[in-house]
Amino acid sequence: MTDSLLSVRDFSVVYDVDPPVRAVKDVTLDIKRGEIVGLAGESGCGKTTLAYGVQRLLRPPAVITGGDVVFHDKSGDDVDINSLGVEEMRRFRWDKVSMVFQGAMNALNPVATIGSQLEDVFLVHRPEMSRVERRNAVVELLEIVKVGGQRLRSYPHELSGGMRQRVMIAMALALRPQLMVMDEPTTALDVLVQREILRQISQLRHEFGFSVIFITHDLPLLLEISDRIAIMREGEIVELAPAERIWNDPQHEYTRKLLASFPRLTGEKGVVAR
Ligand SMILES: Nc1ncnc2c1ncn2[C@@H]1O[C@H](COP(=O)(O)OP(=O)(O)OP(=O)(O)O)[C@@H](O)[C@H]1O
């Protein structure tokens, strides 16, 4: 088994509008097993396009104009993501890769209990599971994300925003994917809740061994949670280095500019124990 989980080579995406927008330009990036890679950069630099593009989640006018994305499955198989059919890709997305979107907590169905919504994931993707097995798996998930199994019968409006976002993380974790893509997963939450959830994501990846691609505008937050950070600018990765290096010894002029734009960075140590 290789150390690498996802290999992205010379990946490019263009939005075919007039004039065309080259949103991602020849990006090369390796995600290792169990690591958290942060994607940072100003709004519009291509973070979301890159993270969605490698999962083939983009819709027209987006066009992938070049590059390879290979997923090194823990079974030992190498999966060329570009070659998967629609149905294979759908299964792949839940089983191997899952996503937590910004504001995902508002995507919960308001008239169904969170237990039944979590159960649906198993109903669809693990049809061989019995009712009892499904129920047990849901309770376990709610315990893992510290919402508590007894919340099974709660409706979304009975939970705080932070709790609902944890439910979404539980859902993303349900099939034990090897990669989780998180797009501003805590942006809508207050700072303390954010920190708690980040700490938990960090612990869970140690426990379950998944890798994370974490997207946010919030560079100080990324410095705390990420093992490595990719700094993007105008569709390119201008610097990719361990979080400590980005913080202590940024090599690229643009990285220094970006760091300087966050007055919160006072040199204190972060609270998320990686
Ligand atoms: N549907 C679209 N049609 C045309 N251009 C688009 C489309 N979606 C995104 N773009 C352009 O592609 C570039 C990259 O956008 P993208 O959303 O990937 O950046 P981002 O870094 O994720 O920004 P944000 O942090 O604001 O989400 C931007 O110039 C954006 O205007």
The ligand as a Tripos MOL2 file, in Angstrom:
@<TRIPOS>MOLECULE
LIG
   31    33     1     0     0
SMALL
NO_CHARGES

@<TRIPOS>ATOM
      1 N1        -20.1480   28.6160  -12.9580 N.pl3     1 LIG1
      2 C1        -19.1310   29.4350  -13.2060 C.ar      1 LIG1
      3 N2        -19.0470   30.0960  -14.3830 N.ar      1 LIG1
      4 C2        -18.0140   30.9070  -14.6520 C.ar      1 LIG1
      5 N3        -16.9780   31.1200  -13.8410 N.ar      1 LIG1
      6 C3        -16.9900   30.4890  -12.6560 C.ar      1 LIG1
      7 C4        -18.0580   29.6190  -12.2730 C.ar      1 LIG1
      8 N4        -17.8050   29.1450  -11.0360 N.ar      1 LIG1
      9 C5        -16.6300   29.6950  -10.6600 C.ar      1 LIG1
     10 N5        -16.1270   30.4950  -11.6200 N.ar      1 LIG1
     11 C6        -14.8680   31.2570  -11.5860 C.3       1 LIG1
     12 O1        -13.7970   30.3460  -11.3700 O.3       1 LIG1
     13 C7        -12.8070   30.9150  -10.5160 C.3       1 LIG1
     14 C8        -12.5640   30.0050   -9.3230 C.3       1 LIG1
     15 O2        -13.7420   29.9460   -8.5090 O.3       1 LIG1
     16 P1        -13.8360   29.0430   -7.1970 P.3       1 LIG1
     17 O3        -15.2400   29.1400   -6.7250 O.co2     1 LIG1
     18 O4        -13.2770   27.7130   -7.4800 O.co2     1 LIG1
     19 O5        -12.8670   29.8210   -6.2130 O.3       1 LIG1
     20 P2        -12.7560   29.7000   -4.6400 P.3       1 LIG1
     21 O6        -11.3240   29.9350   -4.3310 O.co2     1 LIG1
     22 O7        -13.3520   28.4290   -4.1780 O.co2     1 LIG1
     23 O8        -13.6110   30.9450   -4.1760 O.3       1 LIG1
     24 P3        -14.5660   31.0760   -2.9010 P.3       1 LIG1
     25 O9        -13.6430   30.9850   -1.7350 O.co2     1 LIG1
     26 O10       -15.1800   32.4230   -3.0820 O.co2     1 LIG1
     27 O11       -15.5480   29.9620   -2.9700 O.co2     1 LIG1
     28 C9        -13.3250   32.3070  -10.1480 C.3       1 LIG1
     29 O12       -12.7300   33.2410  -11.0160 O.3       1 LIG1
     30 C10       -14.8050   32.2040  -10.4090 C.3       1 LIG1
     31 O13       -15.3370   33.4790  -10.7640 O.3       1 LIG1
@<TRIPOS>BOND
     1     1     2 1
     2     2     3 ar
     3     2     7 ar
     4     3     4 ar
     5     4     5 ar
     6     5     6 ar
     7     6     7 ar
     8     6    10 ar
     9     7     8 ar
    10     8     9 ar
    11     9    10 ar
    12    10    11 1
    13    11    12 1
    14    11    30 1
    15    12    13 1
    16    13    14 1
    17    13    28 1
    18    14    15 1
    19    15    16 1
    20    16    17 2
    21    16    18 1
    22    16    19 1
    23    19    20 1
    24    20    21 2
    25    20    22 1
    26    20    23 1
    27    23    24 1
    28    24    25 2
    29    24    26 1
    30    24    27 1
    31    28    29 1
    32    28    30 1
    33    30    31 1
@<TRIPOS>SUBSTRUCTURE
     1 LIG1         1 GROUP 0 **** ****
